[in-house]
Amino acid sequence: MLALLAGLTAGLLGHAAAQAPAAPGAGHGYLIDKHAAAGVNCAACHAESPPSKPADQAACVKCHGTNAQMATKTSSDQPNPHASHLGEVACTSCHHVHQASVLYCAQCHNFDLKTP
């Protein structure tokens, strides 16, 4: 049984790691499509050429606000995904622009929340 679980876990981790970065406007439903539709270009988040992953969440905060500001914006969601008992959680713990986003809280909780 442990071998089966280990195999499944390795398979899932391998699939996530093998997921190629998404191109803007590819229609796959990732956040890159929403950013492209809003007219946000690559340079808004990626300062370097060729682009690399932003070093911190400053790229997110400059458009979307801090975790505290986001907690106010999502206060009607219960539980509020931006008011974590863990303190300030990095945006990229849940939100992935070029691949499917995840609900970080789902590691311990079973919330019915959709992560864009």
Rosetta constraint file for C-alpha pairs under 8 A:
AtomPair CA 1 CA 5 HARMONIC 6.34 0.50
AtomPair CA 2 CA 6 HARMONIC 6.04 0.50
AtomPair CA 3 CA 7 HARMONIC 6.05 0.50
AtomPair CA 4 CA 8 HARMONIC 6.18 0.50
AtomPair CA 5 CA 9 HARMONIC 6.04 0.50
AtomPair CA 6 CA 10 HARMONIC 6.06 0.50
AtomPair CA 7 CA 11 HARMONIC 6.05 0.50
AtomPair CA 8 CA 12 HARMONIC 6.16 0.50
AtomPair CA 9 CA 13 HARMONIC 6.10 0.50
AtomPair CA 10 CA 14 HARMONIC 5.86 0.50
AtomPair CA 11 CA 15 HARMONIC 6.09 0.50
AtomPair CA 12 CA 16 HARMONIC 6.31 0.50
AtomPair CA 13 CA 17 HARMONIC 6.14 0.50
AtomPair CA 14 CA 18 HARMONIC 5.97 0.50
AtomPair CA 15 CA 19 HARMONIC 6.31 0.50
AtomPair CA 19 CA 99 HARMONIC 7.17 0.50
AtomPair CA 20 CA 99 HARMONIC 7.74 0.50
AtomPair CA 21 CA 98 HARMONIC 5.06 0.50
AtomPair CA 21 CA 99 HARMONIC 6.27 0.50
AtomPair CA 22 CA 26 HARMONIC 7.04 0.50
AtomPair CA 22 CA 28 HARMONIC 7.97 0.50
AtomPair CA 22 CA 30 HARMONIC 7.77 0.50
AtomPair CA 22 CA 32 HARMONIC 7.42 0.50
AtomPair CA 22 CA 98 HARMONIC 4.68 0.50
AtomPair CA 22 CA 99 HARMONIC 6.37 0.50
AtomPair CA 23 CA 32 HARMONIC 7.50 0.50
AtomPair CA 23 CA 98 HARMONIC 7.34 0.50
AtomPair CA 24 CA 32 HARMONIC 5.51 0.50
AtomPair CA 24 CA 33 HARMONIC 5.77 0.50
AtomPair CA 24 CA 36 HARMONIC 6.13 0.50
AtomPair CA 25 CA 32 HARMONIC 6.87 0.50
AtomPair CA 25 CA 33 HARMONIC 4.70 0.50
AtomPair CA 25 CA 36 HARMONIC 6.10 0.50
AtomPair CA 25 CA 37 HARMONIC 7.46 0.50
AtomPair CA 26 CA 33 HARMONIC 6.84 0.50
AtomPair CA 27 CA 33 HARMONIC 6.39 0.50
AtomPair CA 28 CA 33 HARMONIC 7.48 0.50
AtomPair CA 29 CA 33 HARMONIC 6.28 0.50
AtomPair CA 29 CA 34 HARMONIC 7.87 0.50
AtomPair CA 30 CA 34 HARMONIC 7.35 0.50
AtomPair CA 30 CA 96 HARMONIC 7.62 0.50
AtomPair CA 30 CA 97 HARMONIC 6.04 0.50
AtomPair CA 30 CA 98 HARMONIC 6.16 0.50
AtomPair CA 30 CA 99 HARMONIC 5.91 0.50
AtomPair CA 30 CA 100 HARMONIC 5.82 0.50
AtomPair CA 30 CA 101 HARMONIC 7.43 0.50
AtomPair CA 30 CA 116 HARMONIC 7.59 0.50
AtomPair CA 31 CA 35 HARMONIC 6.22 0.50
AtomPair CA 31 CA 95 HARMONIC 7.94 0.50
AtomPair CA 31 CA 96 HARMONIC 6.91 0.50
AtomPair CA 31 CA 97 HARMONIC 4.56 0.50
AtomPair CA 31 CA 98 HARMONIC 6.73 0.50
AtomPair CA 31 CA 99 HARMONIC 7.88 0.50
AtomPair CA 31 CA 116 HARMONIC 6.65 0.50
AtomPair CA 32 CA 36 HARMONIC 6.04 0.50
AtomPair CA 32 CA 97 HARMONIC 5.07 0.50
AtomPair CA 32 CA 98 HARMONIC 5.85 0.50
AtomPair CA 33 CA 37 HARMONIC 6.05 0.50
AtomPair CA 34 CA 38 HARMONIC 6.22 0.50
AtomPair CA 35 CA 39 HARMONIC 6.43 0.50
AtomPair CA 35 CA 40 HARMONIC 5.11 0.50
AtomPair CA 35 CA 41 HARMONIC 7.42 0.50
AtomPair CA 36 CA 40 HARMONIC 5.31 0.50
AtomPair CA 36 CA 41 HARMONIC 6.38 0.50
AtomPair CA 40 CA 44 HARMONIC 6.44 0.50
AtomPair CA 41 CA 45 HARMONIC 7.89 0.50
AtomPair CA 42 CA 46 HARMONIC 5.87 0.50
AtomPair CA 42 CA 51 HARMONIC 7.97 0.50
AtomPair CA 43 CA 47 HARMONIC 5.52 0.50
AtomPair CA 43 CA 48 HARMONIC 7.81 0.50
AtomPair CA 43 CA 51 HARMONIC 7.99 0.50
AtomPair CA 44 CA 59 HARMONIC 7.40 0.50
AtomPair CA 45 CA 54 HARMONIC 6.69 0.50
AtomPair CA 45 CA 59 HARMONIC 5.18 0.50
AtomPair CA 45 CA 60 HARMONIC 7.61 0.50
AtomPair CA 46 CA 51 HARMONIC 5.33 0.50
AtomPair CA 46 CA 52 HARMONIC 6.35 0.50
AtomPair CA 46 CA 53 HARMONIC 6.91 0.50
AtomPair CA 46 CA 54 HARMONIC 6.10 0.50
AtomPair CA 46 CA 59 HARMONIC 8.00 0.50
AtomPair CA 47 CA 51 HARMONIC 6.78 0.50
AtomPair CA 47 CA 54 HARMONIC 7.95 0.50
AtomPair CA 48 CA 52 HARMONIC 6.54 0.50
AtomPair CA 54 CA 59 HARMONIC 6.85 0.50
AtomPair CA 57 CA 61 HARMONIC 6.18 0.50
AtomPair CA 57 CA 90 HARMONIC 6.88 0.50
AtomPair CA 57 CA 91 HARMONIC 6.57 0.50
AtomPair CA 57 CA 92 HARMONIC 7.65 0.50
AtomPair CA 58 CA 62 HARMONIC 6.05 0.50
AtomPair CA 59 CA 63 HARMONIC 7.34 0.50
AtomPair CA 60 CA 64 HARMONIC 5.83 0.50
AtomPair CA 60 CA 65 HARMONIC 7.24 0.50
AtomPair CA 60 CA 91 HARMONIC 7.36 0.50
AtomPair CA 61 CA 65 HARMONIC 4.34 0.50
AtomPair CA 61 CA 66 HARMONIC 5.35 0.50
AtomPair CA 64 CA 70 HARMONIC 7.24 0.50
AtomPair CA 65 CA 69 HARMONIC 5.58 0.50
AtomPair CA 65 CA 70 HARMONIC 6.25 0.50
AtomPair CA 66 CA 70 HARMONIC 6.12 0.50
AtomPair CA 67 CA 71 HARMONIC 5.98 0.50
AtomPair CA 67 CA 82 HARMONIC 5.98 0.50
AtomPair CA 67 CA 83 HARMONIC 7.60 0.50
AtomPair CA 67 CA 88 HARMONIC 6.52 0.50
AtomPair CA 67 CA 89 HARMONIC 7.81 0.50
AtomPair CA 68 CA 72 HARMONIC 6.47 0.50
AtomPair CA 68 CA 82 HARMONIC 7.30 0.50
AtomPair CA 68 CA 83 HARMONIC 7.38 0.50
AtomPair CA 69 CA 73 HARMONIC 6.43 0.50
AtomPair CA 70 CA 74 HARMONIC 6.12 0.50
AtomPair CA 70 CA 82 HARMONIC 6.11 0.50
AtomPair CA 71 CA 75 HARMONIC 5.75 0.50
AtomPair CA 71 CA 80 HARMONIC 6.70 0.50
AtomPair CA 71 CA 81 HARMONIC 7.30 0.50
AtomPair CA 71 CA 82 HARMONIC 4.55 0.50
AtomPair CA 71 CA 83 HARMONIC 5.39 0.50
AtomPair CA 74 CA 80 HARMONIC 6.16 0.50
AtomPair CA 74 CA 81 HARMONIC 7.40 0.50
AtomPair CA 74 CA 82 HARMONIC 7.09 0.50
AtomPair CA 75 CA 80 HARMONIC 5.75 0.50
AtomPair CA 76 CA 80 HARMONIC 7.14 0.50
AtomPair CA 77 CA 81 HARMONIC 7.31 0.50
AtomPair CA 79 CA 111 HARMONIC 7.75 0.50
AtomPair CA 80 CA 84 HARMONIC 7.50 0.50
AtomPair CA 82 CA 89 HARMONIC 7.99 0.50
AtomPair CA 83 CA 87 HARMONIC 7.54 0.50
AtomPair CA 84 CA 88 HARMONIC 6.96 0.50
AtomPair CA 84 CA 89 HARMONIC 7.28 0.50
AtomPair CA 89 CA 93 HARMONIC 6.87 0.50
AtomPair CA 90 CA 94 HARMONIC 7.94 0.50
AtomPair CA 91 CA 95 HARMONIC 5.89 0.50
AtomPair CA 92 CA 96 HARMONIC 5.88 0.50
AtomPair CA 93 CA 102 HARMONIC 7.71 0.50
AtomPair CA 93 CA 103 HARMONIC 7.93 0.50
AtomPair CA 93 CA 104 HARMONIC 5.95 0.50
AtomPair CA 94 CA 101 HARMONIC 5.65 0.50
AtomPair CA 94 CA 102 HARMONIC 4.86 0.50
AtomPair CA 94 CA 103 HARMONIC 5.27 0.50
AtomPair CA 94 CA 104 HARMONIC 5.34 0.50
AtomPair CA 94 CA 115 HARMONIC 6.94 0.50
AtomPair CA 95 CA 100 HARMONIC 7.98 0.50
AtomPair CA 95 CA 101 HARMONIC 4.83 0.50
AtomPair CA 95 CA 102 HARMONIC 6.60 0.50
AtomPair CA 95 CA 115 HARMONIC 6.98 0.50
AtomPair CA 95 CA 116 HARMONIC 6.62 0.50
AtomPair CA 96 CA 100 HARMONIC 6.15 0.50
AtomPair CA 96 CA 101 HARMONIC 4.82 0.50
AtomPair CA 96 CA 102 HARMONIC 7.75 0.50
AtomPair CA 97 CA 101 HARMONIC 7.46 0.50
AtomPair CA 101 CA 115 HARMONIC 6.09 0.50
AtomPair CA 101 CA 116 HARMONIC 6.31 0.50
AtomPair CA 102 CA 115 HARMONIC 6.07 0.50
AtomPair CA 103 CA 107 HARMONIC 7.95 0.50
AtomPair CA 103 CA 113 HARMONIC 7.56 0.50
AtomPair CA 103 CA 114 HARMONIC 7.45 0.50
AtomPair CA 103 CA 115 HARMONIC 5.95 0.50
AtomPair CA 105 CA 109 HARMONIC 5.75 0.50
AtomPair CA 105 CA 110 HARMONIC 7.88 0.50
AtomPair CA 105 CA 111 HARMONIC 7.73 0.50
AtomPair CA 106 CA 110 HARMONIC 5.62 0.50
AtomPair CA 106 CA 111 HARMONIC 6.76 0.50
